[in-house]
Amino acid sequence: MPKVKAKIIKTKTDEKGRLLAVVQFNRKAPKEGTIFVAKWGAVRTLSQNSLYWVFLNWLINEAGLKDKGHFSEDALHLDLKKHFVAEKVFEKDKFKAIEEGTTATMDKVEFGEYMDKVDGFMNDFFGIDTSPFWKEYRDSYSL
């Protein structure tokens, strides 16, 4: 699926209450009638992204995930995306495939919710008490 940029040229609400939009694409446009997902708004911040990678590093090197087979932040990130973000496809009650998910398109709120899920998972599944990390974060970086 191509990744393109689009601009809303005009919007209006029809007699049935549906929002209609004229959209201008910078490259290839989908065929008429195609359903697509459009996102806008604030994307996650660089500080959120940085915190996430520091947290993954802490989980591996300080909280003991290395002892459980996680040796790199990148590999842990891929595993977490597969667990929380990837779309599992089923066909007539049979597993068919996993479509790779991404955190790159998450906005600030979605990424915050993702971080909460990861934190909860580390506590529940691995039994890791993440409170020392969050205390250090609050003490060092909060206003």
N, C-alpha and C positions, 0 to 999 in steps of 0.2 A: 504494500500500500504506500503510495507516494506521500511524502510529508510536504505540504505546501502552506503558504501563508495566504490569508484571505482578508478582505476588508468588507465590512457591512456598508453598503451604499445607501440603503433605505429600508425602513421597517414600517409596518402598519399592522393593525389588527383587523381581521375580516369579521363578517357578520356572525360567524360561529365562535368568535373569541380566540381564534388561532392567530398566533404571531407569525407574520410572513416577512421574509427578508430577501432583499436583492443582495447577492454576494458576489464580489469580484475576487477572483483567484489570481495569484501571481504566475502560476504555471498551469499545469493540467487541472481540469475541473472534473468532478465526478459526473456520470451520466445523469440526466434528468430522472428523478424518482429515487435516486440512491440515498440511502440513509447514512449519515456520517455523524461522528461525534465532534463537536466544536467546544473548545475550552478557551476561556479568557479570564483575566483577572491577575492578581499578584501570584507570581511563581514563588517557590521556596527561596529563602534568602541564602546568601553565601554563608552567613553565620550559622544557619540551621544545617547546611551541608557540612560545614567544618565540624560542628558539634557531633554530627552523626559519625563521621570518620574517626574522630577522637574517641567516641564511645566504643566503636568497634575495636579499635586498637586496645583500649582499656579492657574490654571483655576478653580479648585473646591473651594479652600479656600480664594483666593484673588479676583478673577474675577467674582464670583457670580454664578458659576454653581451649587453650593449647593442649591441655591434658585430655580433652574430649575430641581431638582431631581437627581443630580449626587453627590453621597456622598463618592465614593471611586475611587482611581486611577485605580484599577483593573477593576471595572465595566465600567468606562469611556473608558478604553483601549479596552475592549470587544466590546462596542458599536461602537467605531471608526473603529475597524477592520471589523465589520459587514458592516459598511457603505462604507468603502474605499477598503478593501482587499478581502472580501468574494466574491466568484463567485456565481452569481445568475443563476440558471439553468431554462431554459424555454423549454417546450415541446409543439410544435405546438401552439405557442402563449399563452400558459398557464404556469403560475408559477408552478414549481415543487419542488424546494428545494434551500436552501442556503448551499453551501459547505464552511465550516469555513476556513477563510484565516489566514495567519500568517505573522508577521513582522520579525520573527526570521531568515528567509532565505534572507532577503533583504541585498543588498550590501550597501556601503556608499552612493552612488548616489541615489539609490532607496529609502533608508531611509530618506535622505535629502528631496527628492521630496514628500514623505509621510508626513514628518513634515510640509512642505509648504502647503500641502492640508489641514491638520488638522488646521493649523494656519488660513488659508483662510476661512475654514468652521466656525471656532469660530467667526471670524469677520462678515461673511455674515449671518450665520444662527442665532447665538445667539446675535449678535451685540456687541461682546466683543472687546474692543480695547486692543490688545495684545502688543502694542508698549511699555508700561511701563516695561513689562517683558523683552522684547528684549533689551531695553535701559540698564536695570540693568545688564543683561547678558553681553552686550558689555563692560559696564563700569567696571564690576567686573572681567571678565574672559578673555577678549581679550588682545592680546599683544600690 
